[in-house]
Amino acid sequence: MNRRTFIASVGAAIVGLALSDATVARADALADIAARGTVRIAVPQDFPPFGSVGTDMAPRGYDIDMANLIGEKLGAKVEIVPVTSANRIPYLQTSKVDLVISSLGKNAEREAVIDFSDAYAPFFNGVFAPADVVVAKAEDLSGKTVGVTRGAIEDLELTKIAPADADIKRYEDNNGTISAFLSGQVEVVATGNVVAAAILEKNPPKRPEMKFLIKNSPCYIGMNKNEPALMAKVNEIIAAAKADGSLNAISQAWLKLDLPAEM
């Protein structure tokens, strides 16, 4: 081996060791949280009921309760970091936060850059109606008046599956759809579980109940790639919270709905 080859080999070995050390360090976020005694969690600030600011200026919502549950089970103080939909993943990638709990859905583009925990919150579009309205599947909408927000995902999906004699009434925004339901202009609404929760928050005489699912897109906790210890711990916490009912209590508090059985 000549001198140049030897130097190149040593250099490659050093780079390899450095990259290996960096990978180990990056993969030890759980130990970093434990050593710091604080877990930094990105949460929404303008998306109720998942995250908003209360009259006391304190953050409140499903995701805030979930963040506090995660921190408690990690034995770490929670540092709440308000984010928007646009900056929540960049905050994670630049190590401004350890976890993202911000009504985060999973798709292929996001999975290429971050990892996702098991699902912790339901987020879906479905058909809702009062208890005395018998609707269990799309065919049962035959002859019924159905309110939906024009152009929304639920409008597009409902159009594909509704029977020809369903009377679909389209409104320009969610408030219009809610008003139509509450005033009796429609028997049934196709909407998101967040909108249904907003209706229930008004404690109306006509209370929408989930009848069947149109499109499912649950929420997951986001974390950086290659964090197996943190991933395992977070999933363990989620599983335990589902088993002991504490996660269902959060869902009831903010969405007025039980966790779906399939979650």
N, C-alpha and C positions, 0 to 999 in steps of 0.2 A: 504494500500500500504506500503510494507516494504521499508527500506532505500535503498536497492540495486535497487529495482524496480523504486523508485522515481528518483534516480541518473541516471539510464538508460533512463528514460522517458525524463528528462531534457536534457541529452546529445543528444538524438535523435532529440529533438526539436531544439536545437542549430544548429546541423548539417543541419537540414531541412531549418532553416532560412538562414544559410550560403549559402546553395545551391540555395535557392530562390533568395538571393541577387546577387549571381554570375550570375544567369540566367538573372535577370533584367539588370545588368551591361553589360552583353554580348549582350543583346537585344537593347542596346541604343547606337549603333555605330554612328548613325546619329547625336545624341547629342554630342558625343565625337568629331566628325569631326567639328561641329559648334563651340565647345568650343576651340578646337585647332586652328581653322582657316586654317587648311591644310588637304587635302585629299591625302593619299598615294596610288598611283595607279601603279600596275605592268603592264608593257607593253613589247612587244617583241623587241629585239634589232637586230635580224638577220633573219627576215622573211618579206622582202618587198613583196607587198606594205603595209602590215599591220604595220610593224615597222622595222626601220633600222636607221643607222647613216648617215647623210648627209655629204657633203664635208666640211661644217662648224662645223662638229662634234656634231651637235644638232640632237636629235631624230626627226624622221619624219615618217609619214605614217597614214593610216586609224585609227589605234588604238590610236595613239598619238592625232590626231584631236578629236577623241571621248572622250579621257580622259580630254582634255582641255574643251570640251563642258560640260561634267559632272561637272568639277570643277567650271566652270563659273556659271552654274545653281544652284549649291550648295552654291555659294557665298564663295568658299574656294580656297586658293592657291593650285595649283597642284604640288605635289612632285612626279616626274616621277622615277619609280624604274625599271630598266631594268631586265628582267628575261629570263630564258630559258623555253622550254616546260617542262623540268623535275622539275624545282624548283618553278614554278608559284603557284601551289596549296599549297605546304609546306610554302611558304612565307605568304600566306593568313592564313593558320591554325596557324602559330606561331606569328601572329599579326605584321608582318613586313610591311604589306600593308592592306589597307581597302577594296580595290577592285582589281579584276584582269580583265584587258581589254587587252587580249592577244590572239586574234583569237581562243578563247576557245570554243570547241564544247561540246555538252551535251551527256552524256551517263550514264547508270545505275550506274556504278562504281563511277563516279564523283558525281552523285546526292546523293550518300550515305553519302558523307562527306562535301559537300558544296551546296549552293543554287545558282540558276541561274535566272537572270533577263529575260525579254522578249528579243527576238533576236534583234540585232542592226546592223548586217552586213551579207551580203550574202556570203556563202561559199558553192560552189557546183561544181559538174562535169556535163558538158553538151556537146551538139553538137553545134559547131560553124561553120559558113561559110559566105562568102561574101553576100551582100544584094541580088545579082541577082541569087543566088542558092536557089531554092525552096525546103526547107526541113522543115517539121513541126512535123514529127513523125518518129519512127524507120523504118516503112515501106518505107518511102521516100528515104532511103539510098540505095534502090535497084538500082544496076548498077553504083553506085558512088564509087569513091576512097576515103577512110577514113583513116586519119592518127591518130595514137594513140601511147602512150608510153607503151612499152612492160611491162606487169606485173602490171601496175598501176591499181587503183580501177576502173578507167573509162574503161580500157581494159577488165577487168573481167566482168563489167556490160554490156558493149557494146556487148561482145560476146554472152550474153544471149538473147539480143533483136534484133540484126541486122539480116536482111534477108540473106538467103543463098547466093544470088548473089551480096552482097555488097563486094567490094574489100578492105579488111582491111589491111593496111600496118603498121607494127609495127616497132617502132624505139627505140633505146636503152636508150634514155633520152629525157627530155622535149626540149632540144635545137635541137635535131634531128627532133622532131615532128614540132617544130616551123619553122625550115628551110625548111622542106618538104612542109609546107603550103605556105610559102612566095615565094618559087621557083616554085610553081604550080605543084609539084609532086602529090599532093592530092587536091581534091576539098573541102574536109570537114575535120575538126579535132574534135576529142572527147578529151576533156581536162578539166582542172579546170578553174574556173573564174580568178584565180590568174595568170595562164599561159596566158590566153586570154588577160589579162591586160598588161602583159609583151610584147605581140605582138603589142598591140595598142600603147604602149609606144614608139615603134620604128617608129610610124606614117607611116606604110607601105602603098603601093598602094592597096594591098588586105587587107581589114579590116574585121576581123572576127566578125560576129554578132551572138548573142545567138539565136539558133533555137528551141531547146527543152532540157528539163532537163533529166539527167540520174540519178543523186543521189544528194539529198539535205542535207546539214549539216551546218546550219547557225551558226554564232558566238553569244555568250552570255556573259554578264558580270557576273563574279563569285564573290560571297560574302560568309561570314561565315553563318552557320546555325542560325536560330532563330534571324534574324534581320528584323522584319516586317516593321519598320519605314524606314530604309534604302532601303529595297526592294521596298516599295511603292513609295518612292521619285525617285529612279533610273528609275523605270518603267514609272513614270509620265514624267520624262525628255525625255525618249526615245519616248514615244507616242507623246509628243509635237514636238520633232524634226522631226518625221515622218510627222506630220500634216503640219508643216510650211515649209517643204522642205529642212531644213538644213541638215538632215541626208542623203537625196538623193544627196545633193551637195557634201558631203564627199565621197559618193560612186562614183559619177561621177569623182571627182578629182583623186581618187586612183585606182579605178577599171574600169573606163571609161564605167560604166554600171549604169542604173537606178536600184533602189531597186526593187526586184521582188514584184509584186502585192500581192502575198500571204504572204509576210513578214509584 
